[in-house]
Amino acid sequence: MSQTVRAEMVASVHSIIAEVGDELEAGDTLVILESMKMEIPVIAEQPGTVAEIAVQQGDVVQEGDVIAILL
Amino acid sequence: MPSSFDQRAGLVGSSGQVTLTVAAQDTAIAAGSGDIPVLATPRLVALMEAAACEALRGHLAPEQTSVGANITLDHLRPSLVGAVVTARAEIVKVDGDRVHFAVVADQPGPNGAVTIGTGTHLRVIVSREKFLQRAR
């Protein structure tokens, strides 16, 4: 079952941690967002393989925007 | 008085920008909005309003001005004293006397410009004299 990871707030993308093809455990960090002047890790909620990272460093994301898709 | 409607009809897409080198008087400490020496959120609000005023510069009749009515701001990243912050405002909608802006601010980062804030802003075009009379 695929897992779509979305932004929970307006943020800028501080850094990309995971790469396409990475096999992640629940709790592993996908990207780090910066919002409210803090660095906020975006984590995989379930184990999966990264199929897509939908953002790039420096992007500004809105609440609900897709960050990554895991399979 | 020029036909303000005709003037404003072509305003969508107009933009303005202002740049600030963050100094001690721009910090949260100076603004009373915090106690660390980084760019104060209310100072960033003011910078975005200034960018919006720049976007309107030259588009209003001499007796007209604009007043800030609403602003939403996500302040994403802190800026240290010495940082060069640029705010930009673009007119996205004109609804009668109300001018809606998209506002964004950035600063240089190690890999290019980094967005530090983003939001929306509303200004209302008013008669300078009538506005002051009503405020008294």
N, CA and C atoms of all chains as a GROMACS GRO file, in nm:
protein
  621
    1MET      N    1   0.084  -0.118   0.000
    1MET     CA    2   0.000   0.000   0.000
    1MET      C    3   0.089   0.124   0.000
    2SER      N    4   0.059   0.217  -0.088
    2SER     CA    5   0.145   0.335  -0.096
    2SER      C    6   0.114   0.433   0.018
    3GLN      N    7   0.211   0.515   0.045
    3GLN     CA    8   0.200   0.612   0.152
    3GLN      C    9   0.240   0.750   0.096
    4THR      N   10   0.143   0.841   0.097
    4THR     CA   11   0.171   0.976   0.050
    4THR      C   12   0.196   1.065   0.170
    5VAL      N   13   0.313   1.125   0.171
    5VAL     CA   14   0.350   1.210   0.284
    5VAL      C   15   0.330   1.356   0.242
    6ARG      N   16   0.251   1.427   0.320
    6ARG     CA   17   0.216   1.565   0.284
    6ARG      C   18   0.267   1.664   0.389
    7ALA      N   19   0.283   1.789   0.343
    7ALA     CA   20   0.324   1.895   0.437
    7ALA      C   21   0.208   1.929   0.529
    8GLU      N   22   0.239   1.946   0.654
    8GLU     CA   23   0.135   1.980   0.752
    8GLU      C   24   0.125   2.130   0.776
    9MET      N   25   0.211   2.207   0.711
    9MET     CA   26   0.210   2.353   0.731
    9MET      C   27   0.288   2.418   0.618
   10VAL      N   28   0.271   2.546   0.604
   10VAL     CA   29   0.355   2.620   0.510
   10VAL      C   30   0.499   2.615   0.559
   11ALA      N   31   0.589   2.585   0.467
   11ALA     CA   32   0.729   2.569   0.508
   11ALA      C   33   0.820   2.582   0.387
   12SER      N   34   0.946   2.605   0.413
   12SER     CA   35   1.045   2.593   0.306
   12SER      C   36   1.120   2.462   0.327
   13VAL      N   37   1.164   2.404   0.217
   13VAL     CA   38   1.233   2.275   0.226
   13VAL      C   39   1.379   2.304   0.259
   14HIS      N   40   1.418   2.266   0.378
   14HIS     CA   41   1.554   2.292   0.426
   14HIS      C   42   1.653   2.195   0.363
   15SER      N   43   1.621   2.067   0.366
   15SER     CA   44   1.712   1.968   0.309
   15SER      C   45   1.637   1.839   0.280
   16ILE      N   46   1.691   1.766   0.183
   16ILE     CA   47   1.636   1.636   0.144
   16ILE      C   48   1.725   1.528   0.205
   17ILE      N   49   1.666   1.440   0.281
   17ILE     CA   50   1.746   1.339   0.350
   17ILE      C   51   1.740   1.204   0.276
   18ALA      N   52   1.622   1.163   0.238
   18ALA     CA   53   1.606   1.032   0.173
   18ALA      C   54   1.618   1.045   0.021
   19GLU      N   55   1.651   0.934  -0.042
   19GLU     CA   56   1.660   0.932  -0.188
   19GLU      C   57   1.564   0.828  -0.242
   20VAL      N   58   1.526   0.845  -0.368
   20VAL     CA   59   1.439   0.747  -0.433
   20VAL      C   60   1.508   0.610  -0.428
   21GLY      N   61   1.433   0.511  -0.387
   21GLY     CA   62   1.488   0.376  -0.376
   21GLY      C   63   1.527   0.338  -0.235
   22ASP      N   64   1.541   0.436  -0.148
   22ASP     CA   65   1.576   0.407  -0.008
   22ASP      C   66   1.464   0.326   0.057
   23GLU      N   67   1.504   0.229   0.134
   23GLU     CA   68   1.404   0.152   0.211
   23GLU      C   69   1.403   0.207   0.353
   24LEU      N   70   1.291   0.261   0.392
   24LEU     CA   71   1.282   0.332   0.520
   24LEU      C   72   1.200   0.254   0.621
   25GLU      N   73   1.236   0.271   0.743
   25GLU     CA   74   1.156   0.221   0.855
   25GLU      C   75   1.064   0.334   0.902
   26ALA      N   76   0.960   0.296   0.972
   26ALA     CA   77   0.874   0.397   1.031
   26ALA      C   78   0.958   0.486   1.124
   27GLY      N   79   0.944   0.616   1.108
   27GLY     CA   80   1.020   0.709   1.191
   27GLY      C   81   1.143   0.764   1.123
   28ASP      N   82   1.184   0.704   1.011
   28ASP     CA   83   1.299   0.757   0.938
   28ASP      C   84   1.263   0.891   0.874
   29THR      N   85   1.362   0.976   0.864
   29THR     CA   86   1.338   1.111   0.812
   29THR      C   87   1.347   1.113   0.659
   30LEU      N   88   1.248   1.177   0.598
   30LEU     CA   89   1.246   1.194   0.453
   30LEU      C   90   1.309   1.328   0.413
   31VAL      N   91   1.257   1.432   0.468
   31VAL     CA   92   1.310   1.566   0.440
   31VAL      C   93   1.302   1.647   0.570
   32ILE      N   94   1.371   1.758   0.569
   32ILE     CA   95   1.360   1.852   0.681
   32ILE      C   96   1.300   1.982   0.628
   33LEU      N   97   1.189   2.020   0.687
   33LEU     CA   98   1.126   2.147   0.652
   33LEU      C   99   1.168   2.254   0.750
   34GLU      N  100   1.155   2.378   0.708
   34GLU     CA  101   1.180   2.489   0.798
   34GLU      C  102   1.055   2.575   0.803
   35SER      N  103   0.998   2.586   0.920
   35SER     CA  104   0.878   2.666   0.940
   35SER      C  105   0.875   2.714   1.083
   36MET      N  106   0.809   2.826   1.104
   36MET     CA  107   0.803   2.886   1.238
   36MET      C  108   0.945   2.904   1.295
   37LYS      N  109   1.041   2.922   1.204
   37LYS     CA  110   1.183   2.944   1.238
   37LYS      C  111   1.247   2.821   1.304
   38MET      N  112   1.187   2.706   1.279
   38MET     CA  113   1.243   2.582   1.334
   38MET      C  114   1.260   2.480   1.222
   39GLU      N  115   1.355   2.390   1.242
   39GLU     CA  116   1.372   2.279   1.149
   39GLU      C  117   1.282   2.165   1.195
   40ILE      N  118   1.201   2.117   1.102
   40ILE     CA  119   1.099   2.018   1.137
   40ILE      C  120   1.115   1.895   1.047
   41PRO      N  121   1.157   1.781   1.103
   41PRO     CA  122   1.173   1.662   1.020
   41PRO      C  123   1.038   1.606   0.976
   42VAL      N  124   1.033   1.563   0.851
   42VAL     CA  125   0.915   1.493   0.800
   42VAL      C  126   0.952   1.346   0.792
   43ILE      N  127   0.877   1.263   0.862
   43ILE     CA  128   0.916   1.123   0.875
   43ILE      C  129   0.819   1.030   0.804
   44ALA      N  130   0.868   0.912   0.774
   44ALA     CA  131   0.781   0.805   0.721
   44ALA      C  132   0.702   0.747   0.839
   45GLU      N  133   0.572   0.741   0.820
   45GLU     CA  134   0.489   0.689   0.930
   45GLU      C  135   0.482   0.537   0.928
   46GLN      N  136   0.512   0.478   0.809
   46GLN     CA  137   0.514   0.333   0.795
   46GLN      C  138   0.638   0.294   0.717
   47PRO      N  139   0.682   0.170   0.729
   47PRO     CA  140   0.796   0.127   0.647
   47PRO      C  141   0.759   0.134   0.498
   48GLY      N  142   0.858   0.158   0.414
   48GLY     CA  143   0.831   0.162   0.270
   48GLY      C  144   0.954   0.201   0.192
   49THR      N  145   0.941   0.189   0.060
   49THR     CA  146   1.049   0.228  -0.030
   49THR      C  147   1.013   0.362  -0.094
   50VAL      N  148   1.108   0.453  -0.094
   50VAL     CA  149   1.082   0.586  -0.148
   50VAL      C  150   1.065   0.576  -0.299
   51ALA      N  151   0.944   0.609  -0.346
   51ALA     CA  152   0.916   0.606  -0.490
   51ALA      C  153   0.936   0.743  -0.552
   52GLU      N  154   0.911   0.846  -0.475
   52GLU     CA  155   0.923   0.982  -0.530
   52GLU      C  156   0.947   1.082  -0.417
   53ILE      N  157   1.040   1.172  -0.442
   53ILE     CA  158   1.053   1.291  -0.356
   53ILE      C  159   1.001   1.406  -0.441
   54ALA      N  160   0.892   1.467  -0.396
   54ALA     CA  161   0.820   1.562  -0.481
   54ALA      C  162   0.864   1.707  -0.461
   55VAL      N  163   0.965   1.728  -0.378
   55VAL     CA  164   1.009   1.866  -0.350
   55VAL      C  165   1.160   1.874  -0.369
   56GLN      N  166   1.205   1.996  -0.380
   56GLN     CA  167   1.349   2.022  -0.389
   56GLN      C  168   1.389   2.120  -0.280
   57GLN      N  169   1.515   2.116  -0.246
   57GLN     CA  170   1.566   2.209  -0.145
   57GLN      C  171   1.534   2.352  -0.187
   58GLY      N  172   1.479   2.429  -0.093
   58GLY     CA  173   1.446   2.568  -0.122
   58GLY      C  174   1.302   2.590  -0.163
   59ASP      N  175   1.232   2.483  -0.200
   59ASP     CA  176   1.091   2.498  -0.237
   59ASP      C  177   1.011   2.549  -0.118
   60VAL      N  178   0.906   2.623  -0.147
   60VAL     CA  179   0.809   2.658  -0.043
   60VAL      C  180   0.686   2.570  -0.065
   61VAL      N  181   0.648   2.498   0.038
   61VAL     CA  182   0.533   2.409   0.028
   61VAL      C  183   0.418   2.466   0.111
   62GLN      N  184   0.298   2.438   0.062
   62GLN     CA  185   0.176   2.478   0.134
   62GLN      C  186   0.123   2.357   0.210
   63GLU      N  187   0.039   2.383   0.308
   63GLU     CA  188  -0.021   2.274   0.382
   63GLU      C  189  -0.093   2.180   0.285
   64GLY      N  190  -0.063   2.053   0.294
   64GLY     CA  191  -0.129   1.953   0.209
   64GLY      C  192  -0.049   1.915   0.085
   65ASP      N  193   0.054   1.992   0.052
   65ASP     CA  194   0.136   1.958  -0.064
   65ASP      C  195   0.205   1.824  -0.042
   66VAL      N  196   0.221   1.749  -0.150
   66VAL     CA  197   0.288   1.619  -0.141
   66VAL      C  198   0.438   1.640  -0.124
   67ILE      N  199   0.492   1.575  -0.023
   67ILE     CA  200   0.636   1.578   0.002
   67ILE      C  201   0.705   1.458  -0.064
   68ALA      N  202   0.645   1.340  -0.045
   68ALA     CA  203   0.706   1.218  -0.097
   68ALA      C  204   0.600   1.108  -0.105
   69ILE      N  205   0.633   1.009  -0.187
   69ILE     CA  206   0.546   0.890  -0.198
   69ILE      C  207   0.632   0.768  -0.170
   70LEU      N  208   0.583   0.684  -0.081
   70LEU     CA  209   0.652   0.559  -0.048
   70LEU      C  210   0.564   0.443  -0.094
   71LEU      N  211   0.627   0.336  -0.138
   71LEU     CA  212   0.553   0.215  -0.178
   71LEU      C  213   0.586   0.103  -0.082
   72MET      N  214  -0.938   6.436  -1.092
   72MET     CA  215  -0.890   6.308  -1.039
   72MET      C  216  -0.889   6.206  -1.153
   73PRO      N  217  -0.780   6.137  -1.176
   73PRO     CA  218  -0.775   6.038  -1.283
   73PRO      C  219  -0.876   5.927  -1.258
   74SER      N  220  -0.910   5.859  -1.364
   74SER     CA  221  -1.001   5.746  -1.350
   74SER      C  222  -0.931   5.633  -1.278
   75SER      N  223  -0.952   5.626  -1.149
   75SER     CA  224  -0.878   5.529  -1.070
   75SER      C  225  -0.910   5.386  -1.112
   76PHE      N  226  -1.035   5.364  -1.154
   76PHE     CA  227  -1.071   5.228  -1.194
   76PHE      C  228  -0.986   5.183  -1.312
   77ASP      N  229  -0.975   5.275  -1.414
   77ASP     CA  230  -0.896   5.239  -1.531
   77ASP      C  231  -0.750   5.214  -1.492
   78GLN      N  232  -0.702   5.297  -1.399
   78GLN     CA  233  -0.563   5.279  -1.358
   78GLN      C  234  -0.544   5.143  -1.291
   79ARG      N  235  -0.640   5.110  -1.205
   79ARG     CA  236  -0.623   4.990  -1.125
   79ARG      C  237  -0.649   4.863  -1.204
   80ALA      N  238  -0.725   4.876  -1.314
   80ALA     CA  239  -0.758   4.756  -1.390
   80ALA      C  240  -0.634   4.685  -1.440
   81GLY      N  241  -0.529   4.762  -1.465
   81GLY     CA  242  -0.407   4.700  -1.517
   81GLY      C  243  -0.304   4.672  -1.412
   82LEU      N  244  -0.344   4.675  -1.287
   82LEU     CA  245  -0.246   4.662  -1.180
   82LEU      C  246  -0.203   4.518  -1.152
   83VAL      N  247  -0.288   4.422  -1.185
   83VAL     CA  248  -0.255   4.283  -1.154
   83VAL      C  249  -0.123   4.246  -1.223
   84GLY      N  250  -0.034   4.193  -1.145
   84GLY     CA  251   0.098   4.156  -1.198
   84GLY      C  252   0.204   4.258  -1.164
   85SER      N  253   0.163   4.380  -1.127
   85SER     CA  254   0.263   4.480  -1.085
   85SER      C  255   0.328   4.433  -0.954
   86SER      N  256   0.454   4.466  -0.938
   86SER     CA  257   0.522   4.421  -0.818
   86SER      C  258   0.619   4.526  -0.767
   87GLY      N  259   0.655   4.514  -0.644
   87GLY     CA  260   0.753   4.602  -0.583
   87GLY      C  261   0.841   4.524  -0.490
   88GLN      N  262   0.957   4.577  -0.462
   88GLN     CA  263   1.044   4.509  -0.367
   88GLN      C  264   1.127   4.609  -0.287
   89VAL      N  265   1.159   4.570  -0.168
   89VAL     CA  266   1.246   4.650  -0.081
   89VAL      C  267   1.347   4.557  -0.015
   90THR      N  268   1.461   4.609   0.015
   90THR     CA  269   1.567   4.529   0.078
   90THR      C  270   1.610   4.593   0.210
   91LEU      N  271   1.634   4.509   0.305
   91LEU     CA  272   1.676   4.554   0.438
   91LEU      C  273   1.797   4.474   0.481
   92THR      N  274   1.900   4.544   0.525
   92THR     CA  275   2.009   4.477   0.595
   92THR      C  276   1.975   4.481   0.743
   93VAL      N  277   1.955   4.363   0.799
   93VAL     CA  278   1.904   4.356   0.937
   93VAL      C  279   2.005   4.418   1.033
   94ALA      N  280   1.956   4.514   1.110
   94ALA     CA  281   2.038   4.583   1.209
   94ALA      C  282   1.975   4.564   1.347
   95ALA      N  283   2.044   4.612   1.448
   95ALA     CA  284   1.997   4.592   1.585
   95ALA      C  285   1.855   4.644   1.604
   96GLN      N  286   1.822   4.755   1.537
   96GLN     CA  287   1.689   4.812   1.558
   96GLN      C  288   1.578   4.732   1.489
   97ASP      N  289   1.618   4.631   1.412
   97ASP     CA  290   1.518   4.549   1.342
   97ASP      C  291   1.490   4.417   1.415
   98THR      N  292   1.553   4.396   1.526
   98THR     CA  293   1.543   4.266   1.593
   98THR      C  294   1.420   4.257   1.683
   99ALA      N  295   1.391   4.134   1.721
   99ALA     CA  296   1.279   4.109   1.812
   99ALA      C  297   1.300   4.181   1.944
  100ILE      N  298   1.426   4.191   1.986
  100ILE     CA  299   1.455   4.262   2.110
  100ILE      C  300   1.411   4.408   2.097
  101ALA      N  301   1.451   4.471   1.985
  101ALA     CA  302   1.417   4.612   1.966
  101ALA      C  303   1.267   4.633   1.951
  102ALA      N  304   1.201   4.538   1.886
  102ALA     CA  305   1.057   4.553   1.862
  102ALA      C  306   0.974   4.516   1.983
  103GLY      N  307   1.036   4.451   2.079
  103GLY     CA  308   0.961   4.405   2.195
  103GLY      C  309   0.879   4.281   2.164
  104SER      N  310   0.916   4.211   2.058
  104SER     CA  311   0.838   4.094   2.018
  104SER      C  312   0.912   3.963   2.047
  105GLY      N  313   1.014   3.972   2.130
  105GLY     CA  314   1.092   3.853   2.164
  105GLY      C  315   1.218   3.897   2.234
  106ASP      N  316   1.305   3.801   2.261
  106ASP     CA  317   1.426   3.841   2.335
  106ASP      C  318   1.553   3.782   2.276
  107ILE      N  319   1.549   3.756   2.145
  107ILE     CA  320   1.673   3.716   2.080
  107ILE      C  321   1.699   3.808   1.961
  108PRO      N  322   1.828   3.826   1.926
  108PRO     CA  323   1.862   3.925   1.824
  108PRO      C  324   1.848   3.872   1.681
  109VAL      N  325   1.726   3.846   1.641
  109VAL     CA  326   1.697   3.809   1.502
  109VAL      C  327   1.588   3.901   1.451
  110LEU      N  328   1.572   3.903   1.318
  110LEU     CA  329   1.472   3.990   1.256
  110LEU      C  330   1.334   3.967   1.321
  111ALA      N  331   1.274   4.075   1.367
  111ALA     CA  332   1.144   4.066   1.432
  111ALA      C  333   1.036   4.039   1.328
  112THR      N  334   0.942   3.955   1.365
  112THR     CA  335   0.831   3.929   1.275
  112THR      C  336   0.755   4.058   1.240
  113PRO      N  337   0.726   4.146   1.336
  113PRO     CA  338   0.658   4.271   1.296
  113PRO      C  339   0.742   4.357   1.202
  114ARG      N  340   0.874   4.345   1.211
  114ARG     CA  341   0.960   4.420   1.117
  114ARG      C  342   0.947   4.361   0.978
  115LEU      N  343   0.934   4.229   0.970
  115LEU     CA  344   0.915   4.165   0.840
  115LEU      C  345   0.779   4.202   0.782
  116VAL      N  346   0.679   4.212   0.869
  116VAL     CA  347   0.548   4.258   0.823
  116VAL      C  348   0.561   4.397   0.761
  117ALA      N  349   0.631   4.485   0.830
  117ALA     CA  350   0.649   4.622   0.781
  117ALA      C  351   0.723   4.622   0.647
  118LEU      N  352   0.821   4.534   0.634
  118LEU     CA  353   0.898   4.527   0.509
  118LEU      C  354   0.808   4.482   0.395
  119MET      N  355   0.720   4.387   0.423
  119MET     CA  356   0.629   4.340   0.318
  119MET      C  357   0.528   4.449   0.281
  120GLU      N  358   0.483   4.525   0.380
  120GLU     CA  359   0.394   4.637   0.350
  120GLU      C  360   0.467   4.740   0.264
  121ALA      N  361   0.592   4.763   0.294
  121ALA     CA  362   0.670   4.859   0.215
  121ALA      C  363   0.684   4.812   0.071
  122ALA      N  364   0.702   4.681   0.053
  122ALA     CA  365   0.712   4.626  -0.083
  122ALA      C  366   0.580   4.645  -0.157
  123ALA      N  367   0.469   4.628  -0.085
  123ALA     CA  368   0.337   4.648  -0.147
  123ALA      C  369   0.318   4.794  -0.186
  124CYS      N  370   0.363   4.885  -0.101
  124CYS     CA  371   0.354   5.028  -0.134
  124CYS      C  372   0.437   5.058  -0.260
  125GLU      N  373   0.551   4.992  -0.271
  125GLU     CA  374   0.634   5.010  -0.391
  125GLU      C  375   0.560   4.962  -0.516
  126ALA      N  376   0.485   4.853  -0.501
  126ALA     CA  377   0.411   4.800  -0.616
  126ALA      C  378   0.305   4.900  -0.662
  127LEU      N  379   0.254   4.980  -0.570
  127LEU     CA  380   0.148   5.077  -0.604
  127LEU      C  381   0.204   5.212  -0.648
  128ARG      N  382   0.334   5.230  -0.626
  128ARG     CA  383   0.395   5.360  -0.655
  128ARG      C  384   0.371   5.399  -0.802
  129GLY      N  385   0.320   5.521  -0.820
  129GLY     CA  386   0.297   5.571  -0.955
  129GLY      C  387   0.163   5.533  -1.014
  130HIS      N  388   0.088   5.450  -0.943
  130HIS     CA  389  -0.041   5.405  -0.996
  130HIS      C  390  -0.159   5.478  -0.933
  131LEU      N  391  -0.134   5.560  -0.834
  131LEU     CA  392  -0.243   5.628  -0.763
  131LEU      C  393  -0.240   5.778  -0.794
  132ALA      N  394  -0.358   5.838  -0.784
  132ALA     CA  395  -0.367   5.983  -0.800
  132ALA      C  396  -0.298   6.048  -0.680
  133PRO      N  397  -0.255   6.175  -0.697
  133PRO     CA  398  -0.179   6.241  -0.588
  133PRO      C  399  -0.256   6.246  -0.456
  134GLU      N  400  -0.388   6.259  -0.463
  134GLU     CA  401  -0.465   6.270  -0.339
  134GLU      C  402  -0.496   6.132  -0.280
  135GLN      N  403  -0.456   6.030  -0.348
  135GLN     CA  404  -0.483   5.894  -0.299
  135GLN      C  405  -0.360   5.836  -0.229
  136THR      N  406  -0.388   5.744  -0.139
  136THR     CA  407  -0.282   5.663  -0.081
  136THR      C  408  -0.343   5.526  -0.052
  137SER      N  409  -0.265   5.440   0.007
  137SER     CA  410  -0.319   5.309   0.042
  137SER      C  411  -0.290   5.283   0.190
  138VAL      N  412  -0.379   5.208   0.251
  138VAL     CA  413  -0.359   5.172   0.392
  138VAL      C  414  -0.366   5.020   0.405
  139GLY      N  415  -0.285   4.969   0.495
  139GLY     CA  416  -0.285   4.825   0.518
  139GLY      C  417  -0.412   4.783   0.590
  140ALA      N  418  -0.472   4.674   0.545
  140ALA     CA  419  -0.597   4.627   0.606
  140ALA      C  420  -0.586   4.484   0.659
  141ASN      N  421  -0.500   4.405   0.598
  141ASN     CA  422  -0.488   4.266   0.642
  141ASN      C  423  -0.353   4.212   0.596
  142ILE      N  424  -0.296   4.128   0.679
  142ILE     CA  425  -0.174   4.058   0.635
  142ILE      C  426  -0.169   3.922   0.703
  143THR      N  427  -0.132   3.822   0.626
  143THR     CA  428  -0.103   3.690   0.683
  143THR      C  429   0.042   3.659   0.650
  144LEU      N  430   0.112   3.609   0.746
  144LEU     CA  431   0.255   3.585   0.725
  144LEU      C  432   0.296   3.455   0.792
  145ASP      N  433   0.357   3.368   0.716
  145ASP     CA  434   0.429   3.255   0.773
  145ASP      C  435   0.576   3.294   0.776
  146HIS      N  436   0.626   3.316   0.896
  146HIS     CA  437   0.767   3.351   0.912
  146HIS      C  438   0.843   3.220   0.930
  147LEU      N  439   0.916   3.181   0.827
  147LEU     CA  440   0.969   3.045   0.819
  147LEU      C  441   1.107   3.031   0.880
  148ARG      N  442   1.188   3.135   0.863
  148ARG     CA  443   1.331   3.118   0.895
  148ARG      C  444   1.384   3.242   0.965
  149PRO      N  445   1.470   3.226   1.063
  149PRO     CA  446   1.525   3.343   1.131
  149PRO      C  447   1.633   3.412   1.047
  150SER      N  448   1.648   3.542   1.070
  150SER     CA  449   1.752   3.621   1.001
  150SER      C  450   1.837   3.692   1.105
  151LEU      N  451   1.966   3.671   1.097
  151LEU     CA  452   2.058   3.732   1.192
  151LEU      C  453   2.086   3.877   1.155
  152VAL      N  454   2.136   3.952   1.250
  152VAL     CA  455   2.183   4.087   1.222
  152VAL      C  456   2.289   4.078   1.112
  153GLY      N  457   2.274   4.163   1.012
  153GLY     CA  458   2.365   4.161   0.897
  153GLY      C  459   2.307   4.092   0.776
  154ALA      N  460   2.204   4.010   0.795
  154ALA     CA  461   2.141   3.943   0.681
  154ALA      C  462   2.074   4.045   0.590
  155VAL      N  463   2.081   4.019   0.461
  155VAL     CA  464   2.018   4.107   0.363
  155VAL      C  465   1.886   4.042   0.320
  156VAL      N  466   1.778   4.102   0.366
  156VAL     CA  467   1.645   4.045   0.343
  156VAL      C  468   1.574   4.129   0.237
  157THR      N  469   1.520   4.060   0.138
  157THR     CA  470   1.445   4.128   0.032
  157THR      C  471   1.299   4.082   0.036
  158ALA      N  472   1.209   4.177   0.044
  158ALA     CA  473   1.065   4.147   0.041
  158ALA      C  474   1.010   4.189  -0.094
  159ARG      N  475   0.922   4.103  -0.146
  159ARG     CA  476   0.859   4.133  -0.274
  159ARG      C  477   0.708   4.120  -0.258
  160ALA      N  478   0.636   4.208  -0.325
  160ALA     CA  479   0.491   4.203  -0.322
  160ALA      C  480   0.440   4.211  -0.465
  161GLU      N  481   0.349   4.122  -0.500
  161GLU     CA  482   0.291   4.124  -0.635
  161GLU      C  483   0.140   4.136  -0.622
  162ILE      N  484   0.084   4.223  -0.702
  162ILE     CA  485  -0.062   4.241  -0.700
  162ILE      C  486  -0.125   4.123  -0.772
  163VAL      N  487  -0.213   4.054  -0.701
  163VAL     CA  488  -0.275   3.934  -0.760
  163VAL      C  489  -0.423   3.955  -0.789
  164LYS      N  490  -0.483   4.056  -0.729
  164LYS     CA  491  -0.626   4.079  -0.752
  164LYS      C  492  -0.660   4.222  -0.712
  165VAL      N  493  -0.746   4.285  -0.792
  165VAL     CA  494  -0.797   4.418  -0.757
  165VAL      C  495  -0.948   4.408  -0.753
  166ASP      N  496  -1.003   4.445  -0.637
  166ASP     CA  497  -1.148   4.434  -0.617
  166ASP      C  498  -1.197   4.571  -0.571
  167GLY      N  499  -1.232   4.656  -0.667
  167GLY     CA  500  -1.270   4.793  -0.633
  167GLY      C  501  -1.151   4.866  -0.573
  168ASP      N  502  -1.167   4.914  -0.451
  168ASP     CA  503  -1.058   4.986  -0.386
  168ASP      C  504  -0.962   4.894  -0.312
  169ARG      N  505  -0.991   4.765  -0.312
  169ARG     CA  506  -0.909   4.670  -0.237
  169ARG      C  507  -0.808   4.601  -0.329
  170VAL      N  508  -0.685   4.607  -0.288
  170VAL     CA  509  -0.576   4.549  -0.369
  170VAL      C  510  -0.514   4.435  -0.291
  171HIS      N  511  -0.515   4.318  -0.352
  171HIS     CA  512  -0.464   4.197  -0.286
  171HIS      C  513  -0.324   4.165  -0.339
  172PHE      N  514  -0.235   4.133  -0.247
  172PHE     CA  515  -0.096   4.103  -0.282
  172PHE      C  516  -0.056   3.962  -0.237
  173ALA      N  517   0.033   3.902  -0.312
  173ALA     CA  518   0.111   3.789  -0.262
  173ALA      C  519   0.245   3.846  -0.219
  174VAL      N  520   0.289   3.812  -0.099
  174VAL     CA  521   0.414   3.866  -0.047
  174VAL      C  522   0.510   3.753  -0.012
  175VAL      N  523   0.636   3.778  -0.036
  175VAL     CA  524   0.738   3.678  -0.006
  175VAL      C  525   0.867   3.752   0.030
  176ALA      N  526   0.946   3.692   0.118
  176ALA     CA  527   1.076   3.752   0.152
  176ALA      C  528   1.182   3.644   0.149
  177ASP      N  529   1.300   3.684   0.106
  177ASP     CA  530   1.409   3.586   0.106
  177ASP      C  531   1.539   3.650   0.150
  178GLN      N  532   1.636   3.566   0.171
  178GLN     CA  533   1.771   3.611   0.205
  178GLN      C  534   1.870   3.515   0.141
  179PRO      N  535   1.991   3.559   0.119
  179PRO     CA  536   2.089   3.469   0.058
  179PRO      C  537   2.119   3.350   0.149
  180GLY      N  538   2.134   3.235   0.088
  180GLY     CA  539   2.175   3.115   0.160
  180GLY      C  540   2.294   3.054   0.090
  181PRO      N  541   2.347   2.947   0.143
  181PRO     CA  542   2.466   2.886   0.083
  181PRO      C  543   2.443   2.835  -0.058
  182ASN      N  544   2.316   2.802  -0.090
  182ASN     CA  545   2.284   2.750  -0.223
  182ASN      C  546   2.187   2.840  -0.297
  183GLY      N  547   2.196   2.970  -0.275
  183GLY     CA  548   2.107   3.064  -0.341
  183GLY      C  549   2.007   3.122  -0.242
  184ALA      N  550   1.911   3.196  -0.297
  184ALA     CA  551   1.815   3.265  -0.211
  184ALA      C  552   1.728   3.164  -0.137
  185VAL      N  553   1.702   3.195  -0.011
  185VAL     CA  554   1.619   3.109   0.074
  185VAL      C  555   1.497   3.190   0.118
  186THR      N  556   1.381   3.131   0.100
  186THR     CA  557   1.258   3.198   0.141
  186THR      C  558   1.250   3.201   0.294
  187ILE      N  559   1.230   3.319   0.349
  187ILE     CA  560   1.219   3.330   0.495
  187ILE      C  561   1.076   3.360   0.539
  188GLY      N  562   0.993   3.406   0.446
  188GLY     CA  563   0.856   3.436   0.482
  188GLY      C  564   0.768   3.441   0.360
  189THR      N  565   0.641   3.407   0.379
  189THR     CA  566   0.547   3.409   0.268
  189THR      C  567   0.408   3.438   0.324
  190GLY      N  568   0.328   3.506   0.244
  190GLY     CA  569   0.195   3.537   0.294
  190GLY      C  570   0.113   3.616   0.195
  191THR      N  571   0.008   3.678   0.247
  191THR     CA  572  -0.082   3.760   0.166
  191THR      C  573  -0.100   3.895   0.235
  192HIS      N  574  -0.138   3.992   0.155
  192HIS     CA  575  -0.157   4.127   0.211
  192HIS      C  576  -0.270   4.195   0.136
  193LEU      N  577  -0.346   4.275   0.209
  193LEU     CA  578  -0.455   4.353   0.150
  193LEU      C  579  -0.435   4.499   0.184
  194ARG      N  580  -0.439   4.582   0.083
  194ARG     CA  581  -0.435   4.727   0.105
  194ARG      C  582  -0.560   4.788   0.044
  195VAL      N  583  -0.605   4.895   0.104
  195VAL     CA  584  -0.723   4.966   0.055
  195VAL      C  585  -0.680   5.104   0.008
  196ILE      N  586  -0.724   5.139  -0.110
  196ILE     CA  587  -0.691   5.270  -0.165
  196ILE      C  588  -0.793   5.371  -0.112
  197VAL      N  589  -0.741   5.478  -0.055
  197VAL     CA  590  -0.828   5.578   0.008
  197VAL      C  591  -0.785   5.719  -0.034
  198SER      N  592  -0.875   5.811  -0.009
  198SER     CA  593  -0.841   5.953  -0.019
  198SER      C  594  -0.765   5.989   0.107
  199ARG      N  595  -0.647   6.041   0.089
  199ARG     CA  596  -0.562   6.076   0.204
  199ARG      C  597  -0.636   6.169   0.301
  200GLU      N  598  -0.700   6.273   0.244
  200GLU     CA  599  -0.765   6.374   0.329
  200GLU      C  600  -0.887   6.316   0.400
  201LYS      N  601  -0.972   6.246   0.324
  201LYS     CA  602  -1.093   6.191   0.386
  201LYS      C  603  -1.059   6.088   0.492
  202PHE      N  604  -0.955   6.012   0.465
  202PHE     CA  605  -0.916   5.909   0.561
  202PHE      C  606  -0.873   5.971   0.694
  203LEU      N  607  -0.793   6.077   0.684
  203LEU     CA  608  -0.746   6.142   0.807
  203LEU      C  609  -0.861   6.211   0.880
  204GLN      N  610  -0.953   6.270   0.803
  204GLN     CA  611  -1.070   6.334   0.867
  204GLN      C  612  -1.150   6.232   0.946
  205ARG      N  613  -1.168   6.117   0.886
  205ARG     CA  614  -1.251   6.014   0.951
  205ARG      C  615  -1.180   5.956   1.075
  206ALA      N  616  -1.050   5.958   1.071
  206ALA     CA  617  -0.974   5.901   1.182
  206ALA      C  618  -0.971   5.992   1.304
  207ARG      N  619  -1.002   6.120   1.282
  207ARG     CA  620  -0.991   6.214   1.395
  207ARG      C  621  -1.104   6.194   1.495
   0.00000   0.00000   0.00000
